[in-house]
Every structure is written in structure tokens, then in C-alpha cells.
Amino acid sequence: MNILFICNQNKNRSKTAEELFKENFNTKSAGLYNENPVNEEEISWADIIIVMEDKQRSEIAKRFPKSYMEKRILSLDVPDIYLYNDPELVDVLRSKMQEVGELF
């Protein structure tokens, strides 16, 4: 299963998630507001898109309206308060992924 993790900058949350779950899934990560924002190819690659906040789901809908309707997009509701690989972030991501894992 291909999972694309998305956050604002792809520095902390989504990058940590990509690394954390790469042994269980094919993972990639991307940002919405960085120098290299998520693109149509990455969206198409993903079986499931996981955003860190609901507002990121809305931004994907604006940028990729056709793909948005065809993809399963889940929100983990992880606030942007953590650094890359922060042990607390790792715990939060594991817990949240366990919750949403039942959905796929």
C-alpha cells in the first residue's frame, strides 16, 4: 500500500511519519507550502493520503480537485508543534495511525 504523508513544510511531521512507517508501507512525504510542494504525480501514486491537519485536506481539494474526489484522505489531527523525530511526535503518530489503520 502506498501512503503519502502531507504537512505544511515536509520538515517535521510528515517526514517523521514517512520514516516511521516505511517498513509497513510504501511511504513518501510532501509539503504544501515549501519550495517543492506536493504535485499531481505524488497524489496519483498514493493509495491513501494522510494529512496532519484538516485544513491540509481542504488545500489538496483546491489544488487537485479531480484527484481529491478519487482519493481516500485521512487526517491525523497532529498539531505543528513538534520537531523531526521528536519522541513525543513518534508516540503521537503511532497512536493516531493505529486509530486510522482500522479505516483501511
KELUM-126484 format. One line per field, with one value per atom (N, C-alpha, C): atom name; z, y, x. Coordinates in Angstrom, 2 decimals. Example, Ala and Ser with C-alpha at 12.3 -4.5 7.8 and 13.67 -1.06 7.14 Angstrom:
% KELUM-126484
atom = N  CA  C  N  CA  C
c3 = 7.80  7.80  7.80  7.08  7.14  7.87
c2 = -5.69  -4.50  -3.30  -2.25  -1.06  0.03
c1 = 13.19  12.30  13.20  12.85  13.67  12.90
END
This chain:
% KELUM-126484
atom = N  CA  C  N  CA  C  N  CA  C  N  CA  C  N  CA  C  N  CA  C  N  CA  C  N  CA  C  N  CA  C  N  CA  C  N  CA  C  N  CA  C  N  CA  C  N  CA  C  N  CA  C  N  CA  C  N  CA  C  N  CA  C  N  CA  C  N  CA  C  N  CA  C  N  CA  C  N  CA  C  N  CA  C  N  CA  C  N  CA  C  N  CA  C  N  CA  C  N  CA  C  N  CA  C  N  CA  C  N  CA  C  N  CA  C  N  CA  C  N  CA  C  N  CA  C  N  CA  C  N  CA  C  N  CA  C  N  CA  C  N  CA  C  N  CA  C  N  CA  C  N  CA  C  N  CA  C  N  CA  C  N  CA  C  N  CA  C  N  CA  C  N  CA  C  N  CA  C  N  CA  C  N  CA  C  N  CA  C  N  CA  C  N  CA  C  N  CA  C  N  CA  C  N  CA  C  N  CA  C  N  CA  C  N  CA  C  N  CA  C  N  CA  C  N  CA  C  N  CA  C  N  CA  C  N  CA  C  N  CA  C  N  CA  C  N  CA  C  N  CA  C  N  CA  C  N  CA  C  N  CA  C  N  CA  C  N  CA  C  N  CA  C  N  CA  C  N  CA  C  N  CA  C  N  CA  C  N  CA  C  N  CA  C  N  CA  C  N  CA  C  N  CA  C  N  CA  C  N  CA  C  N  CA  C  N  CA  C  N  CA  C  N  CA  C  N  CA  C  N  CA  C  N  CA  C  N  CA  C  N  CA  C  N  CA  C  N  CA  C  N  CA  C  N  CA  C  N  CA  C  N  CA  C
c3 = 0.00  0.00  0.00  -0.87  -0.98  -0.14  0.82  1.69  1.55  1.25  1.15  2.37  3.16  4.33  3.93  4.30  3.93  5.16  5.25  6.25  5.56  6.31  5.70  4.97  5.66  5.10  4.75  5.17  4.99  5.67  6.86  7.63  8.88  9.53  10.82  10.84  10.78  10.96  9.84  8.61  7.51  7.25  7.42  7.22  8.28  9.52  10.59  10.29  9.86  9.55  8.41  7.39  6.26  6.75  7.57  8.10  9.05  9.88  10.92  10.36  9.26  8.74  7.45  7.06  5.79  5.79  6.95  6.98  6.80  7.06  6.95  5.64  5.03  3.82  2.89  1.65  0.75  1.10  1.61  2.09  1.35  1.24  0.77  1.62  1.61  2.31  1.44  1.71  0.94  1.78  1.33  1.99  1.04  1.60  0.79  0.53  1.45  1.38  1.38  0.80  0.75  -0.68  -0.90  -2.24  -3.28  -2.85  -3.73  -3.29  -3.47  -2.93  -3.61  -2.91  -3.42  -4.83  -5.68  -7.07  -7.46  -8.64  -9.13  -9.19  -9.55  -9.64  -8.27  -7.24  -5.88  -5.42  -5.72  -5.35  -6.06  -7.33  -8.11  -7.61  -7.16  -6.67  -5.43  -4.60  -3.29  -3.38  -2.61  -2.39  -1.33  -0.33  0.76  1.02  1.24  1.61  3.05  3.85  5.25  5.53  5.92  6.26  7.78  8.21  9.65  10.25  9.43  9.90  8.84  9.26  8.34  7.28  7.65  6.68  5.51  5.70  4.60  3.60  4.09  3.21  2.29  2.85  2.06  1.00  1.33  0.38  -0.76  -0.46  -1.51  -2.43  -1.86  -2.66  -3.63  -3.18  -4.04  -5.16  -4.82  -5.80  -6.78  -6.29  -7.10  -7.02  -7.53  -7.33  -7.89  -9.06  -9.64  -8.81  -8.51  -7.72  -6.33  -5.78  -4.42  -4.33  -5.36  -5.34  -5.49  -6.01  -6.26  -5.16  -4.20  -3.19  -1.81  -1.05  0.37  1.12  1.80  2.52  3.98  4.84  6.27  7.01  8.07  8.88  10.23  10.62  11.93  13.03  12.67  13.65  14.59  14.00  14.75  14.58  15.66  15.55  15.18  14.63  14.17  15.33  16.31  17.49  17.76  16.85  17.08  16.11  16.51  15.64  15.02  13.98  13.30  14.27  14.21  15.03  16.53  16.96  18.38  18.96  20.06  20.63  20.92  21.34  21.59  20.27  19.21  17.89  17.42  17.62  17.23  17.95  19.24  20.02  19.51  19.24  18.74  17.39  16.49  15.16  15.25  16.08  16.23  16.72  17.72  18.28  17.25  16.56  15.56  14.39  13.95  12.83  13.23  14.49  14.97  14.87  15.23  15.16  13.71  12.80  11.42  10.66  11.15  10.48  10.33  11.22  11.15  9.95  9.40  8.28  6.92  6.91  5.62  5.71
c2 = -1.18  0.00  1.25  2.18  3.44  4.51  5.04  6.09  7.35  8.46  9.77  10.58  10.98  11.83  13.28  14.15  15.56  16.45  17.44  18.50  19.82  20.86  22.18  22.28  21.96  22.17  20.89  19.75  18.46  18.47  19.04  19.04  18.18  18.18  17.51  16.38  16.72  15.70  14.67  15.11  14.15  13.41  14.09  13.45  12.36  12.64  11.64  10.46  10.73  9.65  8.78  9.41  8.65  7.65  8.10  7.24  6.17  6.57  5.69  4.49  4.70  3.64  3.01  3.29  2.77  1.26  0.65  -0.81  -1.52  -0.84  -1.45  -1.11  0.02  0.51  1.12  1.35  2.18  3.61  4.38  5.72  6.80  7.94  9.17  10.29  11.43  12.59  13.82  14.80  16.04  17.18  18.38  19.57  20.34  21.22  22.06  23.44  23.93  25.32  25.44  24.49  24.53  24.81  24.76  25.05  24.03  22.80  21.71  21.13  21.85  21.38  20.10  19.40  18.16  18.39  17.38  17.53  16.40  16.53  15.58  14.15  14.02  12.69  11.99  12.74  12.17  11.81  12.69  12.42  11.16  11.03  9.86  8.57  8.66  7.49  6.88  7.72  7.28  6.51  5.43  4.74  5.48  5.96  6.73  7.95  9.08  10.30  10.61  10.84  11.16  12.55  13.45  14.81  14.92  15.92  16.11  16.98  17.81  18.70  18.76  18.96  19.03  20.12  21.26  22.35  21.94  20.97  20.48  19.68  19.00  18.28  19.29  20.41  21.45  22.02  22.20  22.73  21.74  20.46  19.44  19.48  19.66  19.74  20.93  22.05  23.24  23.02  22.43  22.27  21.12  20.07  18.85  18.36  19.14  18.79  17.43  17.07  15.77  14.63  14.70  13.65  13.56  14.71  14.74  13.84  13.89  13.10  11.59  11.24  9.84  9.20  10.00  9.50  9.42  8.50  8.43  9.31  10.32  11.26  11.27  10.93  10.86  11.91  12.44  13.43  12.83  13.02  12.53  13.56  14.81  15.88  16.00  16.16  16.33  17.78  18.55  19.97  20.16  21.34  21.65  22.22  21.36  21.80  20.92  19.99  19.03  19.22  18.77  18.74  17.36  17.26  16.00  14.93  13.77  12.60  12.84  13.86  14.11  12.86  12.30  11.08  11.22  12.40  12.60  12.55  13.13  13.06  11.61  10.84  9.43  8.70  8.94  8.31  8.73  10.02  10.54  9.92  9.87  9.30  7.82  7.08  5.65  5.47  6.24  6.16  6.54  7.64  8.11  7.14  6.60  5.64  4.36  3.98  2.81  3.06  4.27  4.64  4.62  5.27  5.34  4.06  3.25  1.99  1.08  1.22  0.43  0.85  2.03  2.55  2.06  1.46  0.96  -0.44
c1 = 0.84  0.00  0.89  0.57  1.31  0.63  1.36  0.82  1.66  0.98  1.62  1.23  2.23  2.01  2.25  1.32  1.44  1.28  2.18  2.04  2.38  2.61  2.84  4.17  5.27  6.61  7.36  6.86  7.54  8.91  8.95  10.20  10.10  8.97  8.86  7.84  6.58  5.53  5.48  5.31  5.18  6.49  7.60  8.91  9.13  8.76  8.86  7.95  6.72  5.77  6.28  6.84  7.39  8.44  9.35  10.41  9.85  8.93  8.40  7.65  6.92  6.05  6.54  7.79  8.30  8.51  8.59  8.75  7.42  6.32  4.99  4.29  4.66  4.01  5.06  4.67  5.48  5.12  6.06  5.75  6.53  5.88  6.50  5.92  6.59  6.06  6.22  5.38  5.41  4.86  5.15  4.62  3.72  2.94  2.05  2.64  3.47  3.93  5.45  6.13  7.59  8.05  9.35  9.90  9.49  9.24  8.87  7.52  6.41  5.15  4.65  3.80  3.21  2.68  2.85  2.42  1.45  0.91  -0.09  0.46  1.72  2.33  2.35  2.69  2.72  1.31  0.36  -1.04  -1.52  -1.21  -1.63  -0.99  0.26  0.98  0.31  -0.26  -0.75  -2.07  -2.13  -3.40  -4.21  -3.50  -4.10  -3.21  -3.86  -3.15  -3.49  -2.47  -2.69  -2.13  -3.03  -2.64  -2.54  -1.80  -1.63  -2.73  -3.37  -4.44  -5.54  -6.78  -7.91  -7.75  -7.16  -7.02  -6.14  -5.27  -4.44  -5.27  -6.27  -7.20  -7.92  -8.33  -9.01  -8.09  -6.83  -5.86  -5.63  -5.59  -5.46  -6.67  -7.85  -9.08  -9.01  -8.46  -8.34  -7.32  -6.20  -5.12  -5.34  -5.97  -6.13  -7.59  -8.55  -9.97  -10.36  -9.86  -10.22  -9.64  -8.36  -7.70  -8.29  -8.64  -9.22  -10.45  -11.28  -12.51  -12.23  -11.07  -10.74  -9.91  -9.44  -8.51  -9.14  -8.64  -9.00  -8.01  -8.52  -7.67  -8.09  -7.16  -7.43  -6.60  -7.16  -6.44  -6.07  -4.82  -4.38  -4.59  -4.84  -5.05  -3.84  -2.67  -1.42  -0.97  -0.97  -0.60  0.87  1.17  2.52  3.35  3.62  4.37  5.60  5.87  6.94  8.09  9.26  10.42  10.55  11.36  11.59  12.08  11.43  11.78  11.68  10.98  10.72  10.05  10.56  9.97  8.47  8.05  6.62  5.83  6.39  5.75  5.66  6.69  6.68  5.55  5.41  4.33  2.95  2.79  1.51  1.19  2.18  1.95  1.58  2.27  1.94  0.50  0.13  -1.21  -2.28  -2.06  -3.04  -3.14  -2.02  -2.05  -2.76  -2.65  -3.38  -4.88  -5.30  -6.72  -7.23  -6.50  -6.97  -6.70  -5.78  -5.46  -6.66  -7.60  -8.82  -9.69  -9.42  -10.20  -9.70  -8.50  -8.02  -7.48
END
